[in-house]
């Protein structure tokens, strides 16, 4: 199933009662990538009092993993509001870090929740996205006479082709959108192509 993911990172800034909230939103296909974004934010803003964050990995309708941190703010006033914004964004593979510079005026629990929510939402609103299209990798074997048609057909399906292997016939490494798999199997049956190293597909 295709879903939106960040196509690039953004950084926004919000001021609430003299506190600065700098928000960085970025793509994170896994936890290590999310933590790398967090560590970079800490390096970029080492003197900030808080680096609060949340991430949502995988399909936003059925996330594979969720996590958050208040990073020293009162429990439930930072990480949870950020995560709530992520869960309502409809965007997957996403990490948001909100960096806070305290401005000397206490916001209170409700004020913090509103500020972190607003800071996260501001970044999400500015975040460019693209569709993540699930793909599979396999190898397609055919005879020499079929190679031109096979390449033409695969290109029309938005497939990425690797370097061909030539022996008694042709074998092409193929990276293909999952949605085109059934059509490929139909073409293979009709033209006598052989599909090799075809992985199990769960439909997601």
C-alpha positions in Angstrom: 0.0 0.0 0.0 1.4 3.4 -1.0 1.5 6.2 1.6 3.0 9.7 1.9 6.6 10.1 3.3 8.7 13.2 3.7 10.6 14.0 0.5 13.0 16.3 2.3 13.6 17.8 5.8 12.2 21.0 7.0 12.9 23.3 10.0 10.5 25.8 11.4 10.4 28.1 14.4 7.7 29.3 16.7 7.9 31.7 19.7 5.5 31.3 22.6 5.9 33.7 25.6 9.6 34.3 24.7 10.4 30.5 24.5 11.7 29.5 21.1 10.5 26.2 19.7 12.6 25.1 16.7 11.1 22.1 15.0 12.8 19.7 12.6 10.8 17.1 10.6 12.5 14.5 8.5 12.2 11.1 6.9 13.0 8.1 9.1 12.6 4.7 7.6 13.8 3.0 10.8 14.7 3.9 14.4 18.4 4.4 13.7 17.6 7.0 11.1 15.2 8.7 13.6 17.9 8.8 16.3 20.4 10.2 13.8 18.1 13.1 13.2 17.8 13.6 16.9 21.5 13.5 17.5 22.1 16.0 14.7 19.6 18.3 16.3 21.4 18.0 19.6 24.7 18.9 17.8 23.2 21.8 16.0 21.5 23.2 19.1 23.7 22.0 22.0 22.7 24.8 24.4 18.9 24.2 24.1 17.2 23.1 27.3 15.1 20.4 25.7 15.2 18.2 22.5 11.7 16.6 22.6 10.8 14.1 19.8 8.5 11.5 18.4 8.6 9.2 15.4 6.1 7.1 13.4 7.6 4.3 11.3 5.9 2.6 8.4 2.4 3.0 7.1 0.7 5.8 9.0 -2.6 3.8 9.1 -0.8 0.8 10.7 2.6 2.0 12.0 5.3 -0.6 12.6 6.7 1.4 15.5 6.0 4.5 17.5 8.1 6.3 20.1 8.4 9.7 21.9 10.3 11.5 24.6 9.6 14.5 26.8 13.4 15.0 27.3 13.0 16.7 30.8 9.7 18.5 30.2 6.8 17.5 32.6 5.5 14.0 31.7 3.0 14.1 28.8 3.5 17.7 27.8 5.9 17.3 24.9 6.5 13.9 23.4 2.8 12.9 23.5 1.5 16.1 21.8 4.2 15.8 19.1 3.3 12.1 18.5 -0.4 13.0 18.4 0.3 15.5 15.6 2.3 12.8 13.7 -0.6 10.3 14.1 -3.1 12.7 12.6 -0.7 13.8 9.8 -1.3 10.8 7.5 2.5 10.7 6.8 4.6 7.7 7.4 8.4 7.1 8.1 8.5 10.4 9.9 10.5 11.9 12.8 9.9 15.3 14.5 12.3 16.9 16.9 11.2 20.1 18.8 14.1 22.0 20.3 13.1 24.4 23.1 15.0 27.4 24.3 13.3 28.5 27.6 12.4 32.2 27.5 12.0 32.8 31.3 8.2 32.6 31.4 6.7 29.2 32.6 3.9 28.0 30.2 2.3 25.5 32.6 1.3 22.0 31.5 -1.5 23.1 29.3 0.6 25.8 27.7 3.4 23.3 27.0 1.0 20.8 25.3 -0.4 23.6 23.1 3.1 24.9 22.3 4.6 21.6 21.4 1.5 20.6 19.4 1.6 23.9 17.5 5.3 23.7 16.8 5.0 20.1 15.5 2.0 21.1 13.3 3.8 24.1 11.9 6.6 21.8 10.6 4.2 19.2 9.3 2.3 21.9 7.4 5.6 22.9 5.7 6.8 19.4 5.0 7.0 18.3 1.4 5.9 14.7 0.8 6.0 12.1 -1.9 4.3 8.7 -2.2 6.2 5.7 -1.0 5.4 2.9 -3.4 6.2 -0.6 -2.1 8.5 -2.5 -4.5 9.9 -6.0 -4.8 13.0 -7.4 -6.4 13.1 -10.4 -8.6 14.8 -11.8 -11.7 13.1 -12.4 -15.1 14.5 -14.8 -17.6 13.5 -15.0 -21.2 15.0 -16.0 -24.6 16.9 -13.5 -26.7 14.0 -12.8 -29.0 11.9 -11.6 -26.1 14.4 -9.2 -24.5 13.3 -6.1 -26.3 9.7 -6.6 -25.6 10.4 -7.5 -21.9 12.5 -4.4 -21.4 9.8 -2.2 -23.0 7.1 -3.7 -20.9 9.0 -3.4 -17.7 9.9 0.2 -18.3 6.2 0.9 -18.8 5.5 -0.5 -15.4 8.0 1.9 -13.7 10.4 -1.0 -13.1 14.1 -0.4 -12.4 16.3 -2.8 -14.5 19.7 -4.1 -13.4 22.5 -5.3 -15.6 21.4 -8.2 -17.8 23.1 -11.6 -17.6 23.5 -13.4 -20.9 24.0 -17.2 -21.3 21.5 -19.5 -23.1 19.0 -16.6 -22.7 18.7 -13.3 -20.9 18.2 -12.8 -17.2 17.2 -9.3 -16.0 17.3 -8.1 -12.3 14.1 -6.1 -11.8 12.9 -3.8 -9.1 9.2 -3.5 -9.6 6.2 -1.8 -7.8 4.2 -4.5 -6.0 1.1 -3.3 -7.7 2.5 -4.5 -11.1 3.4 -8.0 -9.9 0.1 -9.6 -11.0 0.5 -8.1 -14.5 4.1 -9.4 -14.6 3.0 -12.9 -13.7 0.4 -12.8 -16.4 2.9 -11.6 -19.0 5.3 -14.2 -17.9 2.7 -17.0 -18.4 1.7 -15.6 -21.8 5.3 -15.3 -23.1 7.1 -18.1 -21.4 9.2 -15.9 -19.1 10.6 -17.4 -15.9 10.4 -15.4 -12.6 13.2 -16.2 -10.2 14.0 -15.1 -6.7 10.4 -13.8 -6.3 9.8 -12.9 -2.7 6.7 -13.4 -0.7 4.4 -10.4 -0.9 2.2 -9.5 2.0 0.1 -6.9 0.2 1.2 -4.0 2.3 
